[in-house]
């Protein structure tokens, strides 16, 4: 029960920070990666090692999430939002950015309408940045002007 409350509090903090500020892609990636990494570390760790596993997972997740968020340029973000708009659930879109050398694969994994009436899509992104494979999960919702905004 205590683990569930900690996870819920962390997720709420993440969503609050994302909703209340003009955050960069790196910021969103860092927070999302940190929350997911901390949750995973908490599940893996046991006994007195659980705190260390949670902290380690948070730091590693934040680092990876921040790196993916920072590495995306405007063309990459456009390709990502195009996948949110046109891909069926579980249909991947991949591309290679010749300017950065990075490769991305974005896959919308779940589509739903949130309580505010916005169309939202959960997604996974696999990025190969500097030869290292990184995996990020998130959620994007369509705004009133029709654009997609990463919310988690």
C-alpha positions in Angstrom: 0.0 0.0 0.0 2.8 2.4 0.9 4.5 1.7 -2.5 1.3 2.5 -4.3 0.9 5.8 -2.5 4.5 6.7 -3.3 4.0 5.9 -6.9 0.8 7.9 -7.0 2.4 10.9 -5.3 5.3 10.8 -7.8 3.0 10.5 -10.8 0.9 13.4 -9.5 4.0 15.6 -9.0 5.1 14.8 -12.5 1.8 15.7 -14.0 1.6 18.9 -11.9 5.0 20.0 -13.1 4.3 19.3 -16.7 0.9 21.1 -16.6 2.1 24.2 -14.8 5.2 25.2 -16.7 6.4 25.8 -20.2 8.7 22.8 -20.2 11.2 21.7 -22.8 11.3 18.3 -24.3 14.3 17.6 -22.2 12.4 18.6 -19.0 9.4 16.3 -19.9 11.8 13.5 -20.8 13.7 13.9 -17.5 10.6 13.9 -15.3 8.9 11.1 -17.1 12.0 9.0 -17.2 12.7 9.7 -13.5 9.2 8.7 -12.4 9.1 5.5 -14.5 12.7 4.6 -13.5 11.9 5.1 -9.8 8.7 3.0 -10.0 10.6 0.2 -11.7 13.5 0.4 -9.2 11.0 0.3 -6.4 9.5 -2.9 -7.8 12.9 -4.6 -8.3 14.4 -3.7 -5.0 13.7 -5.6 -1.8 14.2 -5.0 1.9 16.7 -2.3 2.7 17.9 -2.3 -0.9 14.5 -1.0 -2.1 15.4 2.6 -1.4 18.7 2.3 -3.2 17.0 0.6 -6.2 14.3 3.4 -6.3 16.9 6.2 -6.2 19.1 4.5 -8.7 16.1 3.8 -11.0 15.0 7.4 -10.7 18.4 8.8 -11.6 19.0 6.5 -14.5 15.5 7.0 -15.9 15.8 10.8 -15.6 19.1 10.7 -17.4 17.9 8.6 -20.3 14.6 10.5 -20.6 16.4 13.9 -20.6 18.8 12.7 -23.3 16.0 11.5 -25.6 14.0 14.8 -25.1 17.0 17.0 -25.8 18.1 15.1 -28.8 14.9 15.7 -30.8 14.9 18.6 -33.2 11.9 20.3 -34.8 11.8 17.7 -37.7 11.8 14.9 -35.2 9.0 16.4 -33.2 7.0 16.9 -36.4 7.5 13.2 -37.3 6.5 12.2 -33.8 3.3 14.3 -33.9 2.5 13.0 -37.3 2.6 9.5 -35.9 0.1 10.5 -33.1 -2.2 11.9 -35.8 -2.1 9.2 -38.4 -0.9 5.9 -37.0 -3.2 3.1 -35.9 -2.6 1.8 -32.4 0.6 -0.4 -32.3 1.6 0.9 -35.8 5.2 2.1 -35.6 6.8 4.9 -37.6 10.6 5.0 -37.8 13.0 7.6 -39.2 16.7 8.5 -39.3 17.7 12.2 -38.8 20.7 12.8 -41.1 21.6 16.0 -39.3 22.0 14.4 -35.8 22.6 10.8 -36.8 19.8 9.7 -34.4 17.2 7.1 -35.2 13.7 7.1 -33.7 10.7 4.7 -33.7 7.4 6.0 -32.3 4.5 3.6 -31.7 1.1 4.8 -30.4 0.1 2.1 -27.9 -3.3 3.3 -26.6 -5.9 5.9 -27.7 -8.5 7.4 -25.4 -10.4 10.6 -24.5 -9.4 12.2 -21.3 -11.8 13.8 -18.7 -11.3 17.2 -20.4 -12.6 15.7 -23.7 -9.2 15.7 -25.4 -8.0 12.9 -27.7 -4.9 11.3 -26.1 -2.4 8.7 -27.1 0.0 6.8 -25.0 3.1 5.9 -26.9 6.5 4.3 -26.8 9.6 5.8 -28.4 12.8 3.9 -29.1 15.7 6.2 -29.8 19.2 5.3 -30.9 21.3 8.3 -29.8 25.1 8.1 -30.1 24.8 4.4 -30.8 22.9 3.8 -27.5 19.4 2.4 -27.6 17.0 4.2 -25.2 13.3 3.5 -24.5 10.8 6.2 -23.4 7.0 5.9 -22.7 4.6 8.9 -22.6 1.3 10.4 -23.3 0.3 13.1 -25.8 -3.0 14.9 -26.0 -4.5 17.0 -28.8 -4.9 20.7 -27.8 -7.8 23.0 -28.8 -5.8 24.2 -31.8 -5.4 20.7 -33.1 -1.7 20.3 -32.3 -0.4 17.5 -30.0 1.2 18.2 -26.7 3.2 15.7 -24.7 1.6 15.7 -21.2 3.5 12.8 -19.6 
